[in-house]
Amino acid sequence: MAALAGATIKPQITVDPSDTSVIVEVGVVKSLTPSTSTAAVVETGLGGISKKRLSSQEFNFGWEGLITDKAILTAGLDYAATNLPPTLEIQMHAEKLTGARVETMTITGSEGEALGYSFEGKFLASASATVPTVTLANTFFVYSDGAISIAGSTTAVVKSFEVTVSRSMDFVYGTSLAPTSLDIGTTVISGSLEIEAASFAETMTGAIAADAAEFVILLSFTNPITDETMLITLTDCQFNAVDGAVDPESSLTVTKSFDADSIAVAEVT
């Protein structure tokens, strides 16, 4: 039997399959990394006797792609009503992962590159399914499509950014090896901006006062092919660390790390 070739694989994500059941456009998918593992309990008795029994299974997935539509990012965001990420049904060609949730979502962009996203998460079970029919309606967003505002100012030359939305996530087990549900913790939002700097004074803004004003970061990208605008809003932000770097062949850049209280992704028409 020939190995499954990447060029033939058709992936799909359905958000909230038991309720609203929305199939989101997954964009240009760059990689898929499902994995499973089994833990064991070892008991040792008198006489040096040791026995091992399987005790639990874990199911994890990774997913990386380019953003063609802001809807894919809803898979990693919290529902406002529940403060929990949505349940997903993830189809990796003819294998369907059910009870899946995103543990960490990362959104990235840099000069001359496409806007990317990645998911790391857990799922509860899998089963065979019919290969989905996949259509790609939009072209992907690239960094040059964008405008970035920090605290209302667009003067900073931002060379790259990264936003991470994460929460703790643990399997819950009953009387079988397979998990029955997921115990999900509070969502944390963080990120970084790489900025061209005119002086080393820019590297001092990481050491801010406890009462320093919080600010808003706006990441806005308009696809010139489709006229769609994706707006990512990070509110109540605070810088927590700044690193500078320069060498004889480059200009001074600073990487400013931040925390945010909330994130919203909207489509502006």
Summary of the structure (lengths in Angstrom):
residues: 269
radius of gyration: 21.8
end to end distance: 48.6
largest distance: 74.6
contacts: 779
relative contact order: 0.15
helix: 8%
strand: 57%
